[in-house]
Amino acid sequence: MQEIILGALSAVVVSLLGILIQGIRADMRALKTEMAEGFRRLEERIAANGERIATLEGIISVTHPRPENPPQPPQAIEDDSSS
């Protein structure tokens, strides 16, 4: 009698584990799909921002051209008298 009860309980536990594993797999597939969609949207936003940056760089290069030989900032003079 005890073996029958343990066998039935084992079958129930195995069935529940199977259902749990199937649920986890379904959740993982849904999460994977959601992440792929999120990354696709992120790529689109990065591309759009890259286009905006390129446009702004183009505008700035026209409105504020850089000289070919920009002036160098003055170098700090080191004091060697403390040696």
Backbone as CSV, one residue per row, in Angstrom:
resi,resn,N_x,N_y,N_z,CA_x,CA_y,CA_z,C_x,C_y,C_z
1,MET,0.821,-1.199,0.000,0.000,0.000,0.000,0.867,1.265,0.000
2,GLN,1.911,1.236,0.819,2.807,2.391,0.913,3.510,2.632,-0.426
3,GLU,3.889,1.560,-1.119,4.552,1.692,-2.416,3.618,2.312,-3.449
4,ILE,2.352,1.981,-3.387,1.370,2.544,-4.323,1.227,4.045,-4.080
5,ILE,1.156,4.440,-2.822,1.026,5.868,-2.481,2.276,6.627,-2.916
6,LEU,3.464,6.074,-2.622,4.709,6.734,-3.039,4.810,6.809,-4.560
7,GLY,4.387,5.768,-5.248,4.391,5.779,-6.712,3.462,6.847,-7.261
8,ALA,2.280,6.970,-6.670,1.320,7.985,-7.114,1.860,9.387,-6.835
9,LEU,2.435,9.572,-5.651,3.014,10.885,-5.317,4.178,11.222,-6.245
10,SER,4.983,10.233,-6.551,6.100,10.454,-7.478,5.587,10.866,-8.852
11,ALA,4.539,10.207,-9.309,3.960,10.543,-10.610,3.418,11.967,-10.606
12,VAL,2.774,12.359,-9.506,2.237,13.723,-9.391,3.372,14.739,-9.392
13,VAL,4.435,14.461,-8.626,5.574,15.387,-8.559,6.231,15.515,-9.928
14,VAL,6.420,14.399,-10.618,7.029,14.442,-11.952,6.138,15.216,-12.914
15,SER,4.833,15.023,-12.838,3.908,15.764,-13.704,3.978,17.259,-13.420
16,LEU,3.995,17.615,-12.146,4.072,19.036,-11.784,5.393,19.651,-12.236
17,LEU,6.478,18.910,-12.096,7.768,19.415,-12.582,7.742,19.615,-14.094
18,GLY,7.117,18.693,-14.814,6.997,18.836,-16.264,6.217,20.081,-16.643
19,ILE,5.116,20.311,-15.938,4.306,21.512,-16.197,5.107,22.769,-15.875
20,LEU,5.838,22.740,-14.765,6.662,23.887,-14.371,7.737,24.172,-15.414
21,ILE,8.382,23.131,-15.891,9.434,23.305,-16.901,8.855,23.854,-18.198
22,GLN,7.682,23.356,-18.614,7.047,23.880,-19.828,6.703,25.360,-19.661
23,GLY,6.216,25.733,-18.481,5.899,27.135,-18.218,7.132,28.014,-18.263
24,ILE,8.217,27.519,-17.682,9.470,28.286,-17.700,9.971,28.445,-19.128
25,ARG,9.888,27.383,-19.919,10.317,27.476,-21.324,9.481,28.500,-22.086
26,ALA,8.180,28.490,-21.865,7.305,29.461,-22.544,7.659,30.882,-22.113
27,ASP,7.902,31.068,-20.817,8.286,32.396,-20.329,9.615,32.841,-20.933
28,MET,10.550,31.921,-21.050,11.853,32.257,-21.624,11.722,32.636,-23.098
29,ARG,10.864,31.919,-23.831,10.640,32.279,-25.243,10.032,33.670,-25.346
30,ALA,9.054,33.955,-24.492,8.417,35.277,-24.517,9.426,36.358,-24.154
31,LEU,10.253,36.090,-23.163,11.269,37.059,-22.755,12.285,37.283,-23.865
32,LYS,12.680,36.208,-24.532,13.628,36.320,-25.640,13.044,37.169,-26.765
33,THR,11.777,36.949,-27.080,11.109,37.736,-28.118,11.033,39.203,-27.713
34,GLU,10.679,39.448,-26.461,10.574,40.819,-25.967,11.932,41.517,-25.982
35,MET,12.979,40.797,-25.602,14.317,41.386,-25.617,14.761,41.699,-27.041
36,ALA,14.466,40.804,-27.979,14.838,41.043,-29.375,14.145,42.295,-29.898
37,GLU,12.873,42.456,-29.560,12.135,43.653,-29.978,12.731,44.905,-29.335
38,GLY,13.080,44.808,-28.066,13.687,45.952,-27.378,15.018,46.344,-27.995
39,PHE,15.853,45.352,-28.320,17.137,45.653,-28.947,16.946,46.240,-30.340
40,ARG,15.928,45.771,-31.065,15.662,46.330,-32.397,15.296,47.803,-32.282
41,ARG,14.425,48.123,-31.300,14.049,49.530,-31.095,15.250,50.362,-30.655
42,LEU,16.087,49.782,-29.811,17.282,50.494,-29.356,18.218,50.784,-30.524
43,GLU,18.396,49.815,-31.414,19.226,50.030,-32.600,18.671,51.160,-33.457
44,GLU,17.345,51.208,-33.608,16.727,52.279,-34.394,16.989,53.639,-33.751
45,ARG,16.872,53.710,-32.429,17.108,54.980,-31.732,18.564,55.409,-31.842
46,ILE,19.487,54.447,-31.737,20.910,54.774,-31.865,21.200,55.289,-33.269
47,ALA,20.630,54.646,-34.279,20.841,55.088,-35.659,20.278,56.490,-35.867
48,ALA,19.092,56.750,-35.324,18.490,58.082,-35.466,19.347,59.131,-34.767
49,ASN,19.846,58.809,-33.583,20.705,59.760,-32.872,22.010,59.980,-33.620
50,GLY,22.545,58.924,-34.235,23.763,59.075,-35.029,23.541,60.016,-36.203
51,GLU,22.378,59.912,-36.840,22.056,60.817,-37.945,21.944,62.252,-37.447
52,ARG,21.314,62.446,-36.288,21.194,63.799,-35.729,22.563,64.375,-35.395
53,ILE,23.428,63.550,-34.812,24.772,64.019,-34.461,25.538,64.397,-35.715
54,ALA,25.448,63.571,-36.756,26.140,63.878,-38.008,25.620,65.183,-38.597
55,THR,24.313,65.405,-38.523,23.734,66.654,-39.019,24.253,67.839,-38.219
56,LEU,24.262,67.714,-36.895,24.762,68.804,-36.053,26.241,69.062,-36.299
57,GLU,27.032,68.009,-36.476,28.453,68.196,-36.767,28.633,68.927,-38.094
58,GLY,27.791,68.587,-39.069,27.864,69.273,-40.353,27.514,70.747,-40.230
59,ILE,26.476,71.057,-39.464,26.081,72.457,-39.258,27.184,73.214,-38.536
60,ILE,27.740,72.612,-37.492,28.790,73.282,-36.718,30.029,73.504,-37.576
61,SER,30.378,72.534,-38.426,31.573,72.704,-39.257,31.395,73.832,-40.263
62,VAL,30.154,74.113,-40.663,29.906,75.211,-41.597,29.850,76.542,-40.855
63,THR,29.175,76.567,-39.710,29.008,77.833,-38.990,30.217,78.204,-38.148
64,HIS,31.000,77.231,-37.731,32.190,77.485,-36.914,33.363,76.676,-37.469
65,PRO,33.886,77.084,-38.627,34.986,76.299,-39.199,36.222,76.354,-38.303
66,ARG,36.937,75.265,-38.264,38.169,75.202,-37.474,39.341,75.620,-38.353
67,PRO,40.271,76.385,-37.789,41.459,76.742,-38.581,42.329,75.501,-38.794
68,GLU,43.122,75.544,-39.898,43.973,74.390,-40.186,45.038,74.199,-39.120
69,ASN,45.615,75.298,-38.618,46.631,75.233,-37.566,46.101,75.987,-36.352
70,PRO,45.329,75.323,-35.510,44.759,76.029,-34.362,45.853,76.462,-33.390
71,PRO,45.651,77.603,-32.732,46.659,78.068,-31.769,46.772,77.079,-30.605
72,GLN,48.009,76.893,-30.151,48.257,75.978,-29.046,48.130,76.732,-27.725
73,PRO,47.566,76.099,-26.707,47.484,76.765,-25.406,48.886,76.933,-24.827
74,PRO,49.097,77.999,-24.068,50.440,78.230,-23.511,50.831,77.098,-22.558
75,GLN,52.127,76.741,-22.605,52.650,75.690,-21.741,52.971,76.278,-20.373
76,ALA,52.718,75.522,-19.329,53.048,75.966,-17.974,54.558,75.885,-17.791
77,ILE,55.137,76.924,-17.208,56.583,76.963,-16.962,56.842,76.327,-15.608
78,GLU,57.733,75.318,-15.599,58.044,74.641,-14.347,59.141,75.401,-13.619
79,ASP,59.007,75.523,-12.316,59.971,76.240,-11.488,61.021,75.248,-10.998
80,ASP,62.288,75.394,-11.491,63.370,74.489,-11.108,64.203,75.038,-9.956
81,SER,63.851,76.185,-9.386,64.661,76.800,-8.329,64.548,76.064,-7.004
82,SER,63.578,75.192,-6.833,63.403,74.487,-5.569,64.317,73.270,-5.467
83,SER,65.089,72.943,-6.507,65.951,71.757,-6.476,67.159,71.928,-5.620
